[in-house]
Amino acid sequence: VQLQASGGGLVQPGGSLRLSCAASGITFSRKSAVWYRQAPGKQREPVAWITRAGVIGYAGSVKGRYTISTENAKNTVYLQMNNLKPEDTAVYYCNVEGNWGQGTLVTVSS
């Protein structure tokens, strides 16, 4: 299984980004997927997830601003991030059924 994350970059506060995590070697149907982030000096934390049953959840710090979704035909999980804040700055990782992607850096700064 290989996961390729992309979509990170530099954005101003209040801006938006969409992260993508494309998977190979696994089909997305009825699989769990989690987006994590790790800020400098902090532990990696989950921010958005989809369970095998399709239940979606968010960390309190991003609820209402982030949206996780999947496109099974493309074996891809997305993270739409709106109204970004400087404290959202982190390396974002995707995890599908225990498999990790390489991370993509999101920097929110003016």
N, C-alpha and C positions, 0 to 999 in steps of 0.2 A: 504494500500500500504506500502510495506517495501522495502527499498533499502539498500543493503549491499555493501559497498565499500571496496576494498582491493588492495594490490599491492604496497603500500608505503614502504619506507625504507630509508636506508642510501646509498648514491651513491656518487662517486667522480665526480668532475666537468668534463663535457664532456661525462658522462655516460648516460645510458638510463633506463627508467622504464616504465612499462605498468600498468596503473590503470584499475581496473574493477569495475563496479557497476551493481550488479545483482538485478533485481527487481522481486518482487512477488506481486500478487494482481493487476497487471496491464500488459497489453500487449503493446509491444513497437511500434507496427505498427502505423505510423502517429502520433507519440507523440513527443513533444519537449523534449530535454535533454540538460542540461547545466552542464559543469564542472566549479566550482568556486574554488578559493583558498583564504586562509586568512593567511597572514604572521604575525608574532608577532608584535603587536602594530599597525597593519594596518587594514583597512576595508576589508571585503570579496569582491572579485572582480570576475567577470566572465572571464574565459580564453578560453573556447571553447564551441560551441553550435551547435545543430542541430535543426532546426525548424520543425514544423509539415509538412511543404512542402518539407522537406529534404534539405533545404539550410544550408550550413555549414559556420561558421564564427569563427574567432580567434581574440583574443586581439593582439594588435601590438607587445607586448613584447614576445609573444610565436609563432607568425606566422612563419612558415617555420621550426619550431622545434617540435611542437605538432601536433598530428593528432587525431581527434575524430572519432569514428566509432561505429556502432551498429551491434549487431547480434540478429536479431529479434527472431530467433528460440530459443535462450537462454535467451531472455529478458535481455540482457546485453549491457551496453554502455561502451566503452573503451576509454582510453586516453593514447596514445603512446607518450612518452616524450623523445626526443633525445637531445643530446648536452646540457645537463642540466647545469645550472649555479647556483652559491650560492644564487643568488637572487630569484631562483625558490623555495627555501625552504619555506614551508608553509603546512598547513593542507588543503588537497584537499577534496572537497565535490561534490557529484553529486546531481543533481536536475532533476527530471522527472515530468513534468506537475505540478510543484509546490510542490512536495514531496521531502523531504531532506533525504539524507543518513547521516551516522554518521561521516564521515570524515576519512581520512587516511593521516598520516604524511609522508611528503617527506622532507628529509634532504639532501642537496647537500653540501658536505664538503670534504676536503682532510685530 
